[in-house]
């Protein structure tokens, strides 16, 4: 796969994942669980989104 295609597809996929996880975290924290009940999930979601962003950078942006 060419560099440009890999970059665009990886960016779209990573952005969709981060938007979905962020929305899910916001929904849990503002709903019945409240901030304290949703805080563990929010911390996990931040870590997972960071790992996804690093994987995108490692696989698509960084030239090996």
SEKE-330445 format. One record per residue: x, y, z of N, C-alpha, C, O in turn; residue in one letter. Coordinates in pm, 1 decimal. Example, Ala and Ser with C-alpha at 12.3 -4.5 7.8 and 13.67 -1.06 7.14 Angstrom:
! SEKE-330445
- nx | ny | nz | cax | cay | caz | cx | cy | cz | ox | oy | oz | resn
- 1319.0 | -569.0 | 780.0 | 1230.0 | -450.0 | 780.0 | 1320.0 | -330.0 | 780.0 | 1423.6 | -331.9 | 846.5 | A
- 1285.0 | -225.0 | 708.0 | 1367.0 | -106.0 | 714.0 | 1290.0 | 3.0 | 787.0 | 1340.9 | 113.8 | 803.9 | S
***
This chain:
! SEKE-330445
- nx | ny | nz | cax | cay | caz | cx | cy | cz | ox | oy | oz | resn
- 85.1 | -116.3 | 0.0 | 0.0 | 0.0 | 0.0 | 90.5 | 123.6 | 0.0 | 192.1 | 126.8 | 69.5 | X
- 53.7 | 223.2 | -76.7 | 137.0 | 343.0 | -84.7 | 129.8 | 423.7 | 45.0 | 38.0 | 408.0 | 125.4 | X
- 228.0 | 509.1 | 62.3 | 238.3 | 589.6 | 184.3 | 116.1 | 680.0 | 202.1 | 63.8 | 691.9 | 313.0 | X
- 70.5 | 743.4 | 94.6 | -43.3 | 835.6 | 103.2 | -172.7 | 765.4 | 140.8 | -249.1 | 814.8 | 223.8 | X
- -196.9 | 650.6 | 79.9 | -319.3 | 575.3 | 110.4 | -316.1 | 525.6 | 254.1 | -416.0 | 534.0 | 325.5 | X
- -201.2 | 473.9 | 296.5 | -187.7 | 423.8 | 433.4 | -209.9 | 536.7 | 533.9 | -272.0 | 516.0 | 638.2 | X
- -159.3 | 655.8 | 502.5 | -174.2 | 770.7 | 591.7 | -320.3 | 813.5 | 603.3 | -368.9 | 837.4 | 713.9 | X
- -390.1 | 823.3 | 491.5 | -529.9 | 867.6 | 492.5 | -620.5 | 765.6 | 561.1 | -701.8 | 801.9 | 646.2 | X
- -606.8 | 638.2 | 524.4 | -691.6 | 534.1 | 583.1 | -663.2 | 519.4 | 732.1 | -755.9 | 503.7 | 811.6 | X
- -535.7 | 524.4 | 770.5 | -500.8 | 516.1 | 912.0 | -554.5 | 633.1 | 991.9 | -600.9 | 615.7 | 1104.6 | X
- -548.4 | 752.9 | 934.0 | -599.7 | 871.6 | 1002.5 | -750.9 | 864.2 | 1020.3 | -802.6 | 897.0 | 1127.1 | X
- -821.1 | 821.8 | 917.1 | -967.2 | 809.0 | 926.9 | -1005.6 | 705.6 | 1031.8 | -1092.9 | 730.6 | 1114.9 | X
- -940.8 | 589.8 | 1028.4 | -971.7 | 484.4 | 1124.7 | -940.7 | 524.0 | 1267.8 | -1020.2 | 499.0 | 1358.4 | X
- -825.3 | 585.8 | 1288.2 | -787.2 | 628.0 | 1422.9 | -879.2 | 738.7 | 1473.3 | -917.3 | 739.5 | 1590.4 | X
- -914.4 | 831.1 | 1386.1 | -1005.3 | 939.4 | 1426.1 | -1142.5 | 885.2 | 1464.1 | -1200.7 | 928.8 | 1563.4 | X
- -1194.6 | 791.2 | 1386.9 | -1324.8 | 732.2 | 1419.8 | -1320.5 | 658.2 | 1553.2 | -1414.3 | 667.6 | 1632.3 | X
- -1213.1 | 585.1 | 1578.4 | -1198.8 | 514.4 | 1705.8 | -1194.1 | 611.6 | 1822.4 | -1261.9 | 591.2 | 1923.2 | X
- -1113.7 | 718.5 | 1809.3 | -1100.2 | 815.4 | 1918.1 | -1230.9 | 890.4 | 1941.7 | -1267.5 | 915.7 | 2056.5 | X
- -1301.2 | 926.1 | 1835.4 | -1430.7 | 993.6 | 1850.1 | -1531.5 | 901.9 | 1919.1 | -1605.4 | 945.9 | 2007.2 | X
- -1534.7 | 773.8 | 1879.2 | -1628.2 | 679.5 | 1940.4 | -1597.8 | 658.8 | 2088.8 | -1688.3 | 665.1 | 2172.0 | X
- -1471.7 | 634.2 | 2121.9 | -1434.2 | 610.8 | 2261.5 | -1455.9 | 737.4 | 2344.8 | -1500.2 | 729.0 | 2459.3 | X
- -1425.2 | 853.8 | 2288.4 | -1447.9 | 979.6 | 2360.5 | -1594.9 | 1005.5 | 2386.8 | -1631.8 | 1049.2 | 2495.8 | X
- -1679.4 | 978.9 | 2287.6 | -1823.4 | 995.4 | 2306.4 | -1879.6 | 898.7 | 2407.6 | -1966.1 | 934.5 | 2487.6 | X
- -1830.7 | 776.0 | 2404.4 | -1875.3 | 675.7 | 2502.0 | -1834.9 | 716.7 | 2643.0 | -1913.6 | 703.6 | 2736.7 | X
- -1714.0 | 765.8 | 2658.0 | -1666.6 | 810.3 | 2788.8 | -1746.7 | 930.2 | 2838.7 | -1781.7 | 937.3 | 2956.5 | X
- -1775.3 | 1023.4 | 2749.7 | -1853.7 | 1141.1 | 2788.5 | -1995.4 | 1100.2 | 2826.9 | -2051.9 | 1154.5 | 2921.9 | X
- -2052.2 | 1006.2 | 2754.9 | -2187.1 | 960.1 | 2782.6 | -2195.2 | 891.2 | 2918.6 | -2289.9 | 913.1 | 2994.2 | X
- -2097.6 | 809.3 | 2949.1 | -2096.8 | 738.8 | 3077.4 | -2076.8 | 838.0 | 3191.7 | -2142.8 | 826.9 | 3295.0 | X
- -1986.8 | 934.5 | 3174.7 | -1956.6 | 1028.8 | 3281.9 | -2069.4 | 1128.5 | 3307.2 | -2086.3 | 1174.3 | 3420.2 | X
- -2146.0 | 1162.5 | 3205.4 | -2253.4 | 1259.5 | 3226.1 | -2386.7 | 1192.1 | 3255.9 | -2484.1 | 1260.3 | 3287.8 | X
- -2392.7 | 1062.7 | 3246.3 | -2517.3 | 990.8 | 3269.9 | -2534.2 | 951.0 | 3414.6 | -2497.3 | 1024.9 | 3505.9 | X
- -2590.0 | 833.9 | 3434.3 | -2623.7 | 783.4 | 3567.0 | -2500.7 | 764.2 | 3655.3 | -2508.1 | 784.9 | 3776.4 | X
- -2388.3 | 725.0 | 3596.8 | -2268.2 | 695.1 | 3675.6 | -2208.0 | 821.2 | 3736.5 | -2144.8 | 814.2 | 3842.0 | X
- -2226.0 | 934.6 | 3673.3 | -2166.6 | 1057.9 | 3723.6 | -2017.1 | 1060.2 | 3698.5 | -1960.4 | 966.2 | 3642.8 | X
- -1954.4 | 1168.4 | 3740.3 | -1811.5 | 1181.6 | 3712.4 | -1728.8 | 1079.7 | 3789.3 | -1637.0 | 1019.8 | 3733.4 | X
- -1760.1 | 1059.2 | 3916.4 | -1681.0 | 965.4 | 3996.3 | -1701.2 | 821.6 | 3949.5 | -1607.1 | 742.2 | 3952.6 | X
- -1820.6 | 787.4 | 3907.0 | -1845.5 | 652.3 | 3857.6 | -1785.9 | 628.8 | 3720.2 | -1748.6 | 516.4 | 3686.9 | X
- -1776.7 | 733.8 | 3640.4 | -1722.7 | 721.5 | 3506.7 | -1573.8 | 747.8 | 3497.3 | -1514.3 | 729.5 | 3391.1 | X
- -1512.9 | 790.4 | 3606.4 | -1369.6 | 824.3 | 3605.0 | -1280.3 | 705.4 | 3569.7 | -1187.2 | 723.0 | 3491.1 | X
- -1303.5 | 584.9 | 3623.6 | -1216.7 | 473.2 | 3583.3 | -1223.9 | 445.2 | 3433.1 | -1121.5 | 420.0 | 3369.5 | X
- -1343.5 | 449.5 | 3376.9 | -1355.7 | 427.1 | 3232.9 | -1289.5 | 539.9 | 3155.5 | -1229.2 | 516.3 | 3050.8 | X
- -1300.2 | 662.0 | 3206.0 | -1239.3 | 776.0 | 3137.7 | -1086.9 | 762.0 | 3134.9 | -1023.4 | 792.0 | 3033.8 | X
- -1029.1 | 716.9 | 3244.6 | -884.6 | 696.7 | 3249.9 | -841.9 | 588.5 | 3151.8 | -743.6 | 605.0 | 3079.6 | X
- -915.5 | 477.9 | 3149.1 | -886.1 | 369.7 | 3055.0 | -902.6 | 418.5 | 2911.8 | -821.0 | 385.3 | 2825.8 | X
- -1006.9 | 497.0 | 2884.6 | -1030.8 | 547.7 | 2749.4 | -918.0 | 640.0 | 2704.4 | -877.7 | 635.0 | 2588.2 | X
- -866.7 | 723.2 | 2792.9 | -755.6 | 812.2 | 2758.5 | -631.1 | 731.1 | 2725.0 | -560.0 | 762.5 | 2629.5 | X
- -604.7 | 627.1 | 2803.2 | -488.3 | 542.0 | 2777.3 | -502.9 | 469.6 | 2644.3 | -407.4 | 463.1 | 2566.8 | X
- -621.5 | 414.9 | 2616.6 | -645.1 | 342.0 | 2491.3 | -634.0 | 436.6 | 2371.2 | -575.8 | 399.9 | 2269.2 | X
- -688.8 | 556.9 | 2382.4 | -678.3 | 653.3 | 2271.3 | -533.7 | 694.8 | 2248.5 | -492.2 | 713.4 | 2134.1 | X
- -457.3 | 709.3 | 2354.4 | -315.4 | 739.5 | 2340.4 | -239.9 | 627.2 | 2271.6 | -152.9 | 651.8 | 2188.1 | X
- -273.6 | 503.0 | 2307.0 | -209.9 | 388.5 | 2242.0 | -248.0 | 379.8 | 2095.0 | -164.5 | 344.6 | 2011.7 | X
- -372.8 | 411.3 | 2062.0 | -416.3 | 409.4 | 1922.2 | -345.0 | 517.9 | 1841.7 | -304.6 | 494.7 | 1727.8 | X
- -329.7 | 636.2 | 1900.9 | -259.8 | 744.7 | 1832.2 | -112.3 | 709.7 | 1811.6 | -55.7 | 739.4 | 1706.3 | X
- -50.2 | 647.0 | 1911.0 | 89.4 | 605.7 | 1896.2 | 103.8 | 498.0 | 1788.3 | 198.2 | 501.2 | 1709.4 | X
- 10.4 | 403.3 | 1785.1 | 16.4 | 298.9 | 1683.0 | -0.3 | 358.0 | 1543.2 | 66.8 | 314.7 | 1449.5 | X
- -89.4 | 456.7 | 1528.0 | -104.4 | 524.9 | 1399.1 | 26.9 | 591.5 | 1359.7 | 71.4 | 579.4 | 1245.6 | X
- 88.5 | 661.6 | 1453.8 | 214.8 | 727.7 | 1423.8 | 323.0 | 626.1 | 1387.6 | 399.3 | 646.6 | 1293.2 | X
- 328.9 | 516.1 | 1463.6 | 431.9 | 415.6 | 1441.4 | 414.4 | 343.0 | 1308.2 | 512.9 | 315.0 | 1239.9 | X
- 291.1 | 312.5 | 1270.8 | 265.1 | 234.1 | 1149.7 | 256.2 | 320.6 | 1024.5 | 300.0 | 278.3 | 917.6 | X
- 200.9 | 439.5 | 1035.6 | 168.2 | 517.1 | 915.0 | 256.6 | 638.4 | 892.8 | 289.8 | 669.2 | 778.3 | X
- 295.3 | 707.3 | 997.1 | 366.0 | 834.3 | 979.8 | 517.4 | 813.9 | 979.7 | 587.2 | 864.7 | 892.0 | X
- 567.1 | 740.4 | 1077.1 | 712.0 | 721.5 | 1088.9 | 763.9 | 636.5 | 974.8 | 710.2 | 529.8 | 945.0 | X
- 867.9 | 685.0 | 912.2 | 926.7 | 610.1 | 801.0 | 1036.8 | 519.3 | 855.3 | 1128.7 | 564.0 | 924.0 | X
- 1025.1 | 392.5 | 823.2 | 1119.9 | 293.8 | 875.4 | 1232.0 | 270.7 | 778.7 | 1321.4 | 190.6 | 805.9 | X
***
